[in-house]
Amino acid sequence: MKLILAKDFETVKNKYIEVINSTPQIQLHARWVYGKHPTDEMLRKYIEHNEMYLMMNGADIAGMVAISLSQSEEYDNIVWQYDFKKNQVATLHILAVCPNYRGHALGIKIINLATDIVLNYGKKVLRLDVLKSNTPAQQIYEKAGFIYSGKQKLYAENTGITDFMYYEKILTDCNKN
């Protein structure tokens, strides 16, 4: 399996809708509602900026993830475990595993391939945020080597004001930043 850049908006949109419609307890954990999160605008932006990746199993899409080679402003308020310059940070967003591929640790495989991509761009840390209610995702991130770095309350269209948990995964020797 490999990650490739996504080019077709309709394909990406339909896969996220499929994931949302087939994920038990999505309203309890991730609280994704297509049109609120993720939105068409969000997906188009990721595709246009070459940040949307598809996990391919032959010709079949097994999962998706957005990888930004920068850090969002709301991350500035977090006291991270390690102090990296903004240009050394990449951010992981909207990781999803398609229904036919669940139960095979594919989320961790996607993260590992995302890590390879950001290392190729010279990044030293991969960061992400996840809803406090999304404990299944938190477990995957922790298994993939991410460490908890803090939380803050933020507003999101699909959740209202809620707690977001922040994680980071160091990709290089911390003494060389």
Backbone torsions as a table, in degrees:
resi	resn	phi	psi	omega
1	MET	NA	149.5	-179.2
2	LYS	-147.4	158.8	175.0
3	LEU	-96.2	132.2	174.9
4	ILE	-127.2	153.4	176.9
5	LEU	-65.6	135.7	177.1
6	ALA	-83.3	140.6	179.3
7	LYS	-121.9	-25.4	-172.4
8	ASP	-104.3	111.6	-178.3
9	PHE	-57.4	-47.7	-175.6
10	GLU	-60.7	-39.1	178.1
11	THR	-63.0	-47.8	-179.6
12	VAL	-62.8	-48.1	179.3
13	LYS	-55.8	-49.1	-177.6
14	ASN	-64.3	-35.0	178.3
15	LYS	-68.4	-40.7	177.5
16	TYR	-65.7	-39.6	177.1
17	ILE	-62.7	-41.5	177.3
18	GLU	-60.4	-44.8	179.2
19	VAL	-62.2	-46.5	-179.2
20	ILE	-61.7	-46.1	-176.7
21	ASN	-70.4	-18.3	-175.6
22	SER	-112.3	5.5	-177.1
23	THR	-96.9	112.8	177.2
24	PRO	-60.6	138.1	176.0
25	GLN	61.5	26.5	178.6
26	ILE	-62.3	-32.5	178.8
27	GLN	-70.0	-25.5	177.8
28	LEU	-79.4	-42.0	-172.4
29	HIS	-95.2	-74.1	-173.9
30	ALA	-82.8	-27.4	-178.9
31	ARG	59.7	31.7	176.6
32	TRP	-73.3	133.7	173.8
33	VAL	-135.2	112.6	-175.1
34	TYR	-59.9	134.9	-176.2
35	GLY	102.7	-26.6	173.3
36	LYS	-105.7	-44.4	174.2
37	HIS	-163.9	114.4	-5.0
38	PRO	-76.3	160.6	178.5
39	THR	-107.8	162.8	174.2
40	ASP	-57.7	-44.9	-178.7
41	GLU	-58.9	-43.6	179.7
42	MET	-62.1	-48.3	-178.6
43	LEU	-64.6	-43.2	178.6
44	ARG	-59.8	-42.4	-179.8
45	LYS	-62.2	-46.5	178.9
46	TYR	-60.2	-42.7	179.9
47	ILE	-65.2	-47.3	-178.5
48	GLU	-61.9	-32.8	-179.3
49	HIS	-92.7	12.3	-179.3
50	ASN	54.9	44.9	179.6
51	GLU	-115.7	-5.4	-178.4
52	MET	-99.4	126.4	-178.5
53	TYR	-121.4	145.3	175.1
54	LEU	-111.2	134.6	172.7
55	MET	-86.6	116.0	-175.7
56	MET	-103.6	135.8	170.3
57	ASN	-116.4	91.3	-170.2
58	GLY	66.0	-122.9	179.0
59	ALA	-94.7	2.0	-175.3
60	ASP	-100.0	138.0	176.4
61	ILE	-83.4	122.3	-178.5
62	ALA	-102.4	-21.2	-179.8
63	GLY	-173.5	174.5	-179.3
64	MET	-144.1	156.1	175.4
65	VAL	-160.7	147.4	171.6
66	ALA	-105.6	136.6	179.9
67	ILE	-126.3	110.9	177.1
68	SER	-96.7	136.3	-179.3
69	LEU	-91.4	35.2	179.1
70	SER	-153.2	179.9	-178.9
71	GLN	-120.4	133.9	178.4
72	SER	-67.1	152.7	-179.3
73	GLU	-60.4	-35.3	-178.9
74	GLU	-65.2	-15.7	176.7
75	TYR	-75.2	-17.2	-179.3
76	ASP	-63.8	-24.5	-177.4
77	ASN	-84.1	-5.8	-178.1
78	ILE	-88.8	137.1	173.1
79	VAL	-89.4	97.1	-176.3
80	TRP	-74.2	156.3	178.8
81	GLN	-63.6	-34.2	-177.5
82	TYR	-127.7	142.1	-176.1
83	ASP	-95.8	102.4	176.9
84	PHE	-114.0	150.4	174.0
85	LYS	-69.9	151.5	-177.9
86	LYS	-56.1	-35.1	-178.2
87	ASN	-75.0	-1.4	177.5
88	GLN	-102.2	1.6	-172.0
89	VAL	-109.7	139.6	168.2
90	ALA	-120.5	157.1	-176.5
91	THR	-129.1	135.9	179.2
92	LEU	-98.8	134.8	-179.2
93	HIS	-135.6	155.5	171.2
94	ILE	37.2	51.5	174.8
95	LEU	-68.0	131.8	179.6
96	ALA	-144.2	141.9	175.6
97	VAL	-111.9	129.7	-179.3
98	CYS	-68.3	150.2	-172.2
99	PRO	-52.2	-42.0	-176.7
100	ASN	-71.3	-6.4	-175.4
101	TYR	-116.4	7.5	-179.2
102	ARG	-73.8	151.8	176.8
103	GLY	87.5	11.9	-178.6
104	HIS	-125.6	25.0	179.2
105	ALA	57.3	30.7	-178.4
106	LEU	-67.9	-31.2	176.3
107	GLY	-57.2	-43.5	178.5
108	ILE	-67.5	-38.5	177.8
109	LYS	-63.5	-40.7	177.8
110	ILE	-62.6	-45.0	179.0
111	ILE	-60.1	-43.5	-179.8
112	ASN	-62.9	-40.0	177.8
113	LEU	-70.9	-35.7	175.4
114	ALA	-62.8	-39.6	177.7
115	THR	-59.9	-44.0	177.6
116	ASP	-60.2	-41.2	-179.9
117	ILE	-63.2	-48.5	-176.5
118	VAL	-69.7	-31.4	174.0
119	LEU	-63.3	-38.5	178.3
120	ASN	-63.7	-23.4	176.5
121	TYR	-91.9	5.6	176.5
122	GLY	81.1	14.5	179.2
123	LYS	-77.7	152.3	-176.6
124	LYS	-112.0	-13.5	-178.9
125	VAL	-147.7	144.0	176.1
126	LEU	-115.8	124.9	-177.2
127	ARG	-119.6	161.2	177.9
128	LEU	-159.3	165.5	171.0
129	ASP	-126.8	154.2	-178.7
130	VAL	-150.2	144.7	177.5
131	LEU	-61.5	142.9	177.1
132	LYS	-57.4	-32.7	-179.8
133	SER	-73.0	-13.5	-175.7
134	ASN	-92.1	65.6	-178.9
135	THR	-64.2	-33.8	176.2
136	PRO	-60.5	-41.3	178.6
137	ALA	-67.2	-40.3	178.9
138	GLN	-58.5	-40.0	179.0
139	GLN	-64.0	-40.0	178.4
140	ILE	-64.5	-45.9	-179.0
141	TYR	-62.2	-41.4	179.1
142	GLU	-65.7	-39.5	176.4
143	LYS	-64.1	-28.8	-179.2
144	ALA	-85.2	2.5	174.3
145	GLY	100.5	7.7	176.9
146	PHE	-79.4	147.6	176.9
147	ILE	-117.1	142.9	178.8
148	TYR	-67.7	135.4	-177.7
149	SER	-125.7	-7.0	178.3
150	GLY	149.4	178.4	178.4
151	LYS	-145.8	160.4	173.6
152	GLN	-155.5	155.1	176.1
153	LYS	-86.4	130.8	177.4
154	LEU	-138.5	160.9	174.7
155	TYR	-95.7	135.1	171.7
156	ALA	-135.3	146.3	-176.5
157	GLU	-57.2	-36.5	-176.4
158	ASN	-86.4	-10.7	-174.7
159	THR	-126.1	-19.6	-167.7
160	GLY	76.3	-154.8	177.9
161	ILE	-81.2	125.5	-178.0
162	THR	-153.8	168.4	179.0
163	ASP	-81.8	129.4	172.0
164	PHE	-109.8	135.0	178.1
165	MET	-99.7	141.7	-177.4
166	TYR	-117.3	135.5	-178.0
167	TYR	-130.9	153.6	174.4
168	GLU	-141.4	151.0	177.1
169	LYS	-127.5	117.8	179.6
170	ILE	-77.3	131.6	-175.1
171	LEU	-106.5	-3.2	-174.8
172	THR	-147.6	170.5	176.9
173	ASP	-62.6	120.8	-175.8
174	CYS	-61.4	-22.2	-179.0
175	ASN	-78.6	-5.0	-177.0
176	LYS	-108.7	22.4	-178.9
177	ASN	-86.2	NA	NA
